[in-house]
Amino acid sequence: MESSRRLLVVDAGICICKISVGVLTTSCSHVDNVEAGETGWVGFQVKNYDLAITDNNMPKVSGGELVKKLRSERMTLPVALASGTIPTEALNANSSLRLAATLPKPFKMDSLVGTVKKALDGAALSA
């Protein structure tokens, strides 16, 4: 992965956020994290990111709702959506989300890094 990439991790699990940021920081220059969908939305208004990684199961604003909000505002930001309750096939079948990648939870850190690399590479190809 290019070291100049900016990522935002949105996950209500504090431990998952910290571990994900630690792992992804080794291959990306800047990784931010927030613990709520509504805070993630604010982050997208303030900074430009190359990729968002969000959990689907969050209180108030789910990851799916966050992605739908991004798409309704015509934001083309690539998003990797993680879920432990909805099968990846169902997430990928939802064309309104236009996901760059899906990640079944629980996941291993090497799966996270591979998913992020794949999503960033796919975004670069389509740009």
C-alpha positions as CSV (number, residue, x, y, z in Angstrom):
1,M,0.0,0.0,0.0
2,E,1.1,3.5,-0.7
3,S,2.3,5.2,2.5
4,S,0.5,8.5,1.6
5,R,-3.0,7.0,1.9
6,R,-5.4,8.4,4.4
7,L,-7.9,6.0,6.1
8,L,-10.7,6.4,8.5
9,V,-11.7,3.5,10.7
10,V,-15.3,3.7,12.1
11,D,-16.1,1.1,14.7
12,A,-17.8,1.2,18.1
13,G,-15.4,-1.3,19.5
14,I,-12.6,0.6,21.1
15,C,-10.2,-2.3,21.0
16,I,-10.9,-3.1,17.4
17,C,-10.3,0.5,16.5
18,K,-7.0,0.7,18.3
19,I,-5.7,-2.6,17.0
20,S,-6.8,-1.8,13.4
21,V,-5.2,1.6,13.5
22,G,-2.0,0.2,14.8
23,V,-1.8,-2.5,12.1
24,L,-2.8,-0.1,9.3
25,T,-0.5,2.7,10.4
26,T,2.5,0.5,9.5
27,S,1.4,0.5,5.8
28,C,-0.4,3.9,5.5
29,S,0.8,7.3,6.6
30,H,-2.3,8.4,8.3
31,V,-5.1,6.5,9.9
32,D,-7.8,8.2,12.0
33,N,-10.4,6.4,14.0
34,V,-13.8,7.3,15.4
35,E,-16.2,5.2,17.5
36,A,-19.6,6.2,16.1
37,G,-21.2,6.5,12.6
38,E,-22.3,10.1,13.3
39,T,-18.7,11.1,14.2
40,G,-17.5,9.4,11.1
41,W,-19.9,11.5,9.0
42,V,-18.4,14.6,10.5
43,G,-14.9,13.3,9.7
44,F,-15.8,13.0,6.0
45,Q,-17.0,16.6,6.0
46,V,-13.7,17.9,7.4
47,K,-11.0,15.7,5.8
48,N,-10.4,13.9,2.6
49,Y,-9.8,10.1,3.0
50,D,-8.8,7.5,0.4
51,L,-10.8,4.8,2.1
52,A,-13.2,4.2,5.0
53,I,-13.4,1.0,6.9
54,T,-16.6,0.8,9.0
55,D,-18.4,-1.7,11.1
56,N,-22.0,-2.3,10.1
57,N,-23.3,-2.9,13.7
58,M,-23.0,0.4,15.5
59,P,-25.5,2.2,17.7
60,K,-27.5,5.2,16.3
61,V,-25.9,5.2,12.8
62,S,-24.9,1.8,11.4
63,G,-22.1,1.4,8.9
64,G,-24.7,0.7,6.2
65,E,-26.6,3.9,7.1
66,L,-23.3,5.8,7.0
67,V,-22.4,4.4,3.6
68,K,-25.9,5.3,2.3
69,K,-25.5,8.9,3.5
70,L,-22.1,9.1,1.7
71,R,-23.7,7.9,-1.5
72,S,-26.8,10.2,-1.2
73,E,-24.3,13.1,-1.0
74,R,-22.6,11.8,-4.1
75,M,-19.4,10.9,-2.3
76,T,-17.5,8.2,-4.2
77,L,-15.2,7.4,-1.3
78,P,-14.3,3.6,-1.4
79,V,-15.7,1.9,1.7
80,A,-14.9,-1.5,3.2
81,L,-17.8,-2.6,5.4
82,A,-17.3,-5.2,8.2
83,S,-20.1,-7.2,9.6
84,G,-20.5,-10.1,11.9
85,T,-24.2,-10.4,11.4
86,I,-24.9,-9.9,7.7
87,P,-23.3,-12.3,5.2
88,T,-20.8,-10.6,2.8
89,E,-22.9,-11.9,-0.1
90,A,-25.9,-9.9,1.1
91,L,-23.8,-6.7,1.6
92,N,-22.2,-7.0,-1.9
93,A,-25.7,-7.6,-3.4
94,N,-26.9,-4.2,-2.1
95,S,-26.0,-2.1,-5.1
96,S,-27.0,1.2,-3.3
97,L,-23.9,0.8,-1.1
98,R,-21.4,0.4,-3.9
99,L,-18.9,-1.2,-1.5
100,A,-15.2,-1.5,-2.4
101,A,-14.9,-4.5,-0.1
102,T,-16.6,-6.4,2.7
103,L,-15.0,-8.0,5.7
104,P,-16.6,-10.7,7.8
105,K,-16.2,-10.3,11.6
106,P,-14.4,-11.5,13.5
107,F,-11.4,-11.0,11.2
108,K,-7.7,-11.5,11.5
109,M,-5.4,-8.5,11.1
110,D,-3.8,-10.0,7.9
111,S,-7.4,-10.2,6.4
112,L,-7.9,-6.5,7.3
113,V,-4.7,-5.5,5.6
114,G,-5.4,-7.6,2.6
115,T,-9.0,-6.2,2.3
116,V,-7.7,-2.6,2.6
117,K,-5.0,-3.2,0.0
118,K,-7.6,-4.8,-2.4
119,A,-10.0,-1.9,-1.9
120,L,-7.3,0.8,-2.4
121,D,-6.0,-1.0,-5.5
122,G,-9.5,-1.3,-6.9
123,A,-10.1,2.4,-6.3
124,A,-6.9,3.3,-8.0
125,L,-7.8,1.3,-11.1
126,S,-11.2,2.9,-11.4
127,A,-9.9,6.4,-11.0
